[in-house]
Amino acid sequence: MLSVLRHKGVSKKILWVVAVVIILSFGVFGTAWRLENSINIAGKMYGHGVPMRNFEKAYLDSRDQAIMLYGDQFFKIANRLNLEEEAWDRLLLLHEARKRGIKTSDQEVVAFIASLPFFSPHGQFDRSMYQTIVESPQGFDRKVNDFEEGIRSQLTIKKLLDQAVGNPSISEDDLKKEYTLRNEKIKLAYALFDPLTAARDLTVTNSEIKQYYDNHKEAFRKPPMINVEYVLFTYSDKATEEQKQTAKKEATNLAKELKPEGRDEAWFDYAHHRLPRLYALAQKHQAQVTETGLFTQAQPMLTFAWSPELVKKIFSMKQGQYGQVTEMPDGWMVFRIKVHLESLIPPFDQAKDDARNALLMDKGFGLAKTKADSALKNIQEGLKQKKTFKELAKSTGAKVDETPLFDRGEYTANMGLIAEFQEATLTMNMQNRLSTVITTSQGPAIIYLESVQPIDEQEYQIDKDNFKDMMLAQRKSEAIVSFLTKLKFEANIISSVNINKK
């Protein structure tokens, strides 16, 4: 029934008209929920108790809003929605609206409900369908009056937000400037001053290294590591469904023969060689056991693509534990945690080389920064004399390189130095091409705007209206978050609600 809510344009209408705050915050409970309402007070707001019945109503109204936004998809994503926090936000905003005397009439509620396409399947409001969707357990499961009061509160909150933050505007110049910043491509040349190179003539004593290790032990902590042994029953890209099911059956049969976790006794295989059980059974099924080697959760370094979810599951398992039969992109797998090393700080004798390098890096950073500051002055003078950045940078002894073309405004978390250079590029242009000294994880650096690939004017005209809508929505969202944050600080909400899964 809720699939009717995913009518084209409905979610956008509801999101724009009645959204209270961004609802995609992460929660700790799923769709099967209950409120532990053995207490009469849900918590405190502005130092006054909030009745549990008020909180429950706000919670259900927030749930109704989520259902209107997501339709039948609500039940798939509900475990990621923090409806408890949403309910408190709703109560807080309604409190502020009452203070300001903001109200919503019956006529406004009726007009809004009648405008929703899923209540007007043939272009005219269908009272019978409306009542069915609202009251049905497969719909909102609410009394009509309660549902309508929830709509009233949503419209009241919209009026409050419109009054409090207004409608943002953006000039044509600012719009194009922001679009350009996010879409033009640039190439950088850079000079990197390596701290270890700067510190190569330094000497450090064993006592200095030991003292550094003692003062920074946590920096040498090794993350948990795992070695997995697995048997994979593969099938080709063109495998039929029958062939895929055969591979699954073979993996399932092998898994059934394995001993319970933690009891991996040695077996005799058919050649009378003593083998661990998984290896013996793999031979029996004419399969092969493969080991991944030790890897961390952050850097799996696996022989084929394992999903992040599977890697997370593997790291929650104990040494010696077998996993369930698992589907992979090219087959079915049975696996065992051969080694699970917990996170630890290695003793000094094992971490000594790392500690020495870290100490030299620390000392070298200061030396490299001094060298970079001096080099920047020389480069500034040399550019005035029409010399190139690269020849000037090379004369300083720094490592000189350049980046590929990249979008100035793109998300570059996995692009190393580019990501670290990005903030500095926001103020750079062809009239201001040289940066100051920038601190990066690899050492102090100086960057130079080598070239700019401008935006496509024709594409800008095509994208302009959508981009403007996005910018206005972003600015309004930021203003709403700022307004709500201020109210939360003043209200000092203390929640006593306990929401449990069934």
C-alpha positions, 0 to 999 in steps of 0.5 A: 500500500505504501508504494503509492506514496512513491508517486513521481514528485510526491517526495520532493513536494513533502520534503520541501513543504514539511521537512522539519530537519534532515531526517537521515541521521543514524539511529540505534533501532529498527522498525520494530520499536516500542516506547517504555512508557511506564513513566509519565515524563519523557524528559525535560525541556527548558527545565520543565517536564515533557509528558510522555503522551506528548513525546509519543505523539511527536514520535509518531508524527515524525514517523508519519513524515518519514513514511510520506518521504520514503513510502514503502522504502521506509521499512528498509531504511528505518534502522538508520533513522533517529526518530527519537531525536526527530521527535525532540526536535519537533517538540522544540520547534512547536514550542518556539512556534507557540511562543511566536503565536504561529498557527495553522488553520483547518483549511490549510491542513485540508488544502495540503492533504487534498494536494497530495497525489496519493490521496487523489489517484484520479485527480480528485481527492478520494476520501475513502482511499485517504481514510484507508491509507491513514488507518490501515496497519499497512499504511500509517496506522493512525486515527485520521484526527491524529494524522491531521494534527500531525500535518498541522504541526508540520505546516506550523513548523514550516511557517516557523522556519520560513519566519526564522530563516527566511528565503535565502537568495544568491546573486548571479555573480555569486552563483557563477563563482560558486559553480566555477569553483566546484566545476573548473579543473586545475593543475598544480605544480608543487615543491615538497620539503621532505622532513626526513631529508631535512633531518638526514644529518641529525643524530639521535641517541637511544635514550632520545628514541626511548623517551620519544617512544614512551611519550608517544606509545599510542602512535605505535599501536598496531591495529587488529590483524587477521589471516583467513583461510578459505575454500572458494567454489567458483563459477564463470561469468556466463554460468547458468543458474543451475551451475551457480546452485551446484557451486552453492551446494558443494560449499554447503556440503563442505560446511556441514562436515566441519567441526564446530568452531574452535575444534579444528582437529587434525584429520588424516586425508586420503594420502595419509598425511596429517592435515587440519580439518578444512584442508582435509575436507577441501581435498575430499571435495577436490577444492583448494584452501587459500590463505589471505595473509595478515591484513587489517580492516582498513587495508584488506589487501585481499586476493579478490573483492570482499565487501566492506560488510564481510570484512567487518564481519570477519573482524568480529569473529574469533580465531578458529571460528568458521564463517557461514557459507558466503556468496562472492562475486564469482562463487560460494566460499567457506572460510575460517579465521586462522589467525586473529591478532588483537590491537597492541602496542609493540614493545620498544625493541620491536618499535625502535626503528619506527620510533627513530623515524618518527622522532627524526620526522618530528625534528625534520618538520621544523627544519623543513618548514624553515627551509620552505619559508626561505624558499618561498621568498626566493620563489616569489622574487624569481617569479617577478623576474619571469622565471618558472616555478619549477626551475625555481623550486628545483633550485631549493632542493625540494621534491618538485612534481605536479598533479593531474587535472582535477576538479577544484571542488570535488571530493578528494579524500583518497587522492593524497596530497591533492586533498591536502592542497585543496583548501589552499586552492580555493583562494587561488586564481591566475592572478594569485597563483602561488600559495604560502607554505602549506603543512601536509602529512608528507611535509611542508609544501608550496603549490603553484597554479599551473593551469586552469581548464575553465567551465563549459559555458554551454553546460553552465547555462544548462545546469544553472537553474538546478545548481541554483536550486541546490545552492538555495536549498543548501543555504536554507538547510544550513540556516535551519541547522544553525537556528535549531542548534541555537534552540537546542542549546537554550532548551537543554533537553534531557531525555528519559525515554527508553526506546527498545527493539521488540 
